[in-house]
Amino acid sequence: MWNRITCENHYDCEPGKACVDFQCEDPCLGLCGLNTICHVVGEVSMCSCKPGFIGQPFNGCFPEVCTMNSDCPEEKICSDHLCKDACKDACGLNSVCKAVKHRAICSCNPGYVWKPFLGCHVEKMKCTRDSDCSLNSTCSNDECVDPCIGVCGNNTVCNVMNHRAACACKSGFTGDPFLECVAQNTSIPENITKKYKIGNDEVTWYTAIERCNNEGMRLASIMNESEQAEMRKSIARSPGTLVWTSGNDLSSKGHYVWDGSGNSFDYTNWGQGEPEISDKYRCIAIRADYTWLTTNCHVLTHYACEYFEN
């Protein structure tokens, strides 16, 4: 049975009702949620929360929790009439937040420092001497830095031991690793002879490299039997029972090279039980019997510098 038509538009209905499917009906029925007020303006119904309530009026409203911060616990703030975590999204990365009296107090995690506009960044370790830094860094301008930066020349490798950079030519290259290494020329003119000078003071392997470089020479390499014989004569004329050479396996354990040239060993004169391959013994010295041994690079002993003469 068809319902009788009571309206054609909302003007045919009494106030508070709207024309729906030619019937005057209450447009608010089932439209708004709990704790709401429904207003009808023309054919349009509008939902709003009751005074003292907040929320989504079409879904439902709930009582206001706060109107100011003092209405909330100390670690929360009043936002949109709700007590919310004062620390939420308040601090940046690498930081810690603590709410105090409705305020977020931000601080950096250990090892980080605050930088304006940037937030918490890694703190550069401050130092006054190398021992304040890790073994693979050195103290420069009161900061721990990589000692290899800008030290070695082209075609070189740099290794750090005990805060010091050790430069060596790459395999197949020769030259001054602190300046530049070039493709190796294995032939030495017949009129050129390698000689050795023994340093009288006792220093570490790293200091020995510096001492030779400062005198325009390099820490010694021994490429063949004739150079071994020349080294033997030089040691026999000088004091000491242990002499540093430039041999080491710092770049690859068990793979020995001469520091100045980066050349691998083609000739050796190891003593009995040598080489001892370990993390502790990485540098090569010559004993009183003129045989080679591996030892700790920080041992204090004499050293041999090499030079060439016609």
C-alpha positions in Angstrom: 0.0 0.0 0.0 1.4 3.4 -1.0 1.9 6.0 1.7 0.1 9.2 1.3 2.3 12.0 -0.1 2.6 14.6 2.6 5.3 16.9 1.1 7.1 17.9 -2.1 9.8 20.0 -0.4 10.9 21.0 3.1 8.6 24.0 3.1 5.6 21.6 3.2 6.9 20.3 6.6 6.7 21.7 10.1 9.9 23.2 11.7 12.4 20.5 12.7 11.4 18.1 9.9 12.5 17.6 6.4 10.8 16.2 3.3 12.3 12.7 2.7 10.8 10.6 0.0 7.7 12.8 0.0 7.2 12.2 3.7 7.9 14.7 6.5 10.4 13.0 8.8 12.8 13.9 11.6 16.2 14.0 9.7 18.1 13.5 12.9 16.9 10.0 13.6 19.9 7.7 13.8 22.2 10.3 12.4 24.3 11.6 15.4 26.3 9.7 18.0 26.0 9.7 21.8 26.2 13.0 23.8 25.4 15.1 20.7 22.9 17.7 19.6 21.2 17.6 16.1 20.2 20.8 14.4 18.0 21.0 11.3 18.4 23.9 9.0 16.2 23.6 5.9 16.8 20.1 4.6 20.2 19.9 6.2 20.9 18.2 9.6 24.0 19.0 11.6 25.4 17.2 14.5 27.5 18.8 17.3 28.8 17.7 20.7 26.9 18.7 23.8 28.6 21.4 25.9 31.4 19.9 28.0 31.9 17.0 25.5 34.4 16.5 22.6 34.8 14.1 19.8 33.3 13.2 16.5 29.6 14.1 16.7 28.6 11.6 14.0 30.4 8.8 15.9 29.9 10.0 19.5 31.2 12.5 22.0 32.9 12.0 25.4 33.4 14.3 28.3 36.3 16.9 28.1 39.3 15.7 30.1 41.0 19.1 30.4 40.9 22.7 29.5 44.4 23.6 30.7 47.7 21.8 31.6 47.0 21.8 35.3 44.0 19.5 34.7 46.5 16.8 33.6 49.2 14.8 35.4 52.6 16.6 35.5 54.1 14.5 32.7 51.2 15.3 30.3 49.9 18.4 28.5 46.3 19.5 27.7 45.9 19.3 23.9 42.5 19.3 22.2 40.9 18.9 25.6 42.8 15.7 26.2 45.8 14.9 28.4 48.6 13.8 26.1 52.2 12.7 26.5 54.3 15.9 26.7 57.2 14.1 25.1 55.5 12.8 22.0 57.3 14.1 18.9 59.0 16.8 21.1 62.6 15.7 20.6 64.7 14.7 17.6 66.9 11.7 16.8 69.5 10.5 19.3 67.8 12.3 22.2 66.1 11.6 25.5 62.9 13.3 26.6 61.8 13.9 30.2 58.5 15.7 31.0 58.7 18.1 33.9 55.7 20.2 34.9 53.9 19.7 31.6 57.0 20.6 29.6 59.2 18.4 27.4 62.9 18.6 28.4 65.1 17.2 25.6 68.7 16.0 26.1 71.2 14.1 23.9 72.0 10.5 24.3 75.5 9.7 25.7 78.1 10.2 23.0 76.1 12.9 21.3 76.2 16.7 21.5 73.6 19.3 20.7 74.1 21.4 17.6 71.7 24.3 16.8 69.4 23.6 13.8 70.9 20.1 13.5 69.9 18.4 16.8 72.0 15.7 18.5 75.1 14.6 16.6 77.9 12.3 17.3 80.4 13.9 19.7 83.9 14.1 18.4 86.2 12.7 21.0 88.3 15.4 22.6 91.9 14.7 23.4 95.2 16.2 24.5 97.4 13.3 23.4 97.3 10.2 21.2 96.6 7.9 24.2 93.2 9.6 24.6 92.2 8.2 21.2 91.5 4.7 19.9 94.6 3.0 18.4 93.5 3.7 14.9 93.2 7.5 15.4 95.6 10.2 16.4 95.2 13.4 18.4 95.2 16.5 16.2 94.0 20.0 17.2 92.4 18.5 20.3 90.3 16.0 18.3 90.8 12.3 17.5 91.1 12.0 13.7 92.1 9.4 11.1 95.9 9.7 10.7 95.8 8.4 7.1 93.9 11.4 5.7 96.0 13.3 3.3 99.3 11.5 4.3 100.1 9.0 1.6 100.8 9.6 -2.0 99.3 8.1 -5.2 99.2 4.3 -5.6 99.7 3.6 -2.0 98.0 1.9 1.0 97.8 3.3 4.5 97.6 1.3 7.7 97.3 2.6 11.2 99.1 1.1 14.1 99.3 2.7 17.5 98.0 6.1 16.3 100.5 6.3 13.4 100.0 6.1 9.7 102.2 3.7 7.8 102.3 4.3 4.1 103.4 1.7 1.5 103.4 1.4 -2.2 100.8 -0.9 -3.8 102.1 -4.2 -5.1 103.9 -3.6 -8.4 104.7 0.0 -7.6 107.8 1.7 -6.1 108.8 5.1 -4.9 108.3 7.3 -1.9 104.8 6.3 -0.5 104.5 9.7 1.2 104.8 11.4 -2.2 104.0 9.1 -5.1 104.5 5.5 -6.2 105.0 4.6 -9.9 105.0 1.3 -11.8 107.9 -0.7 -10.6 111.1 -1.0 -12.7 112.9 -4.1 -11.5 116.2 -3.3 -13.1 118.7 -1.1 -11.2 121.6 0.5 -13.2 124.8 -1.4 -12.8 126.6 1.7 -11.6 124.1 2.2 -8.7 124.8 0.4 -5.4 122.4 0.2 -2.4 124.0 1.1 0.9 122.8 1.0 4.5 123.2 3.4 7.4 122.5 2.1 10.9 120.8 4.5 13.3 122.5 4.7 16.7 119.4 5.5 18.8 116.7 2.9 19.7 113.2 3.6 18.4 110.0 1.9 17.4 109.5 0.7 13.8 107.2 3.6 13.1 109.7 6.1 14.4 112.4 4.4 12.3 110.5 5.2 9.1 110.3 8.8 10.1 114.0 9.0 11.0 115.1 7.6 7.7 112.6 9.9 5.7 113.9 12.9 7.6 117.4 12.1 6.3 116.3 11.7 2.7 116.5 7.9 2.9 114.1 5.0 3.4 113.9 2.3 6.0 115.8 -0.6 4.6 114.7 -3.4 2.3 116.7 -6.4 1.3 115.9 -7.6 -2.2 118.7 -10.2 -2.8 121.7 -12.0 -1.4 124.2 -9.2 -2.3 122.1 -6.7 -0.4 121.9 -9.1 2.6 125.7 -9.2 2.5 125.9 -5.4 2.4 123.5 -5.2 5.4 125.7 -7.7 7.3 128.7 -5.4 6.8 126.8 -2.3 8.0 125.5 -4.0 11.1 128.9 -5.4 11.9 130.3 -1.9 12.1 127.5 -0.6 14.3 126.3 -1.2 17.9 123.2 -3.2 18.8 121.9 -6.7 18.4 118.6 -6.0 16.7 118.0 -3.7 13.7 114.7 -2.6 12.1 114.1 -3.2 8.4 111.0 -1.9 6.5 109.5 -5.4 6.2 106.0 -6.0 7.6 102.7 -7.7 7.1 100.5 -4.8 8.4 98.3 -4.7 5.3 97.7 -8.5 5.2 98.7 -10.8 7.9 101.3 -13.3 6.6 101.9 -11.4 3.4 105.2 -9.6 3.9 106.2 -6.5 1.9 108.8 -3.8 2.1 107.2 -0.6 3.4 109.0 1.8 1.1 108.3 0.1 -2.2 105.3 -2.2 -1.4 107.2 -5.1 -3.1 106.5 -8.6 -1.9 109.5 -10.7 -0.8 111.4 -12.6 -3.5 114.4 -13.1 -1.2 114.3 -14.0 2.5 116.8 -14.9 5.2 114.5 -16.1 8.0 115.9 -17.3 11.3 114.8 -20.7 12.7 111.1 -20.8 13.5 110.4 -17.6 11.5 108.3 -16.0 10.4 106.0 -16.2 13.4 102.6 -15.0 12.0 100.5 -13.4 14.7 98.6 -10.2 15.5 101.4 -9.3 17.9 104.5 -9.7 15.7 104.0 -7.7 12.4 107.4 -6.0 11.7 110.7 -7.5 10.7 114.1 -6.9 12.3 117.6 -8.4 11.8 119.2 -10.3 14.7 122.8 -10.4 15.7 123.3 -13.6 13.6 122.0 -11.5 10.6 118.9 -13.7 10.2 115.4 -12.1 10.1 112.7 -12.3 12.7 109.2 -10.9 13.2 108.6 -8.9 16.3 106.4 -6.3 17.9 106.5 -3.0 16.0 106.8 -1.1 19.2 110.1 -2.7 20.4 112.8 0.0 20.8 115.9 -0.9 18.8 118.3 0.3 16.2 117.3 0.7 12.5 118.8 0.6 9.0 118.2 3.3 6.4 118.9 2.7 2.7 120.4 5.0 0.1 122.0 4.6 -3.3 125.4 5.7 -4.5 127.4 5.5 -7.8 
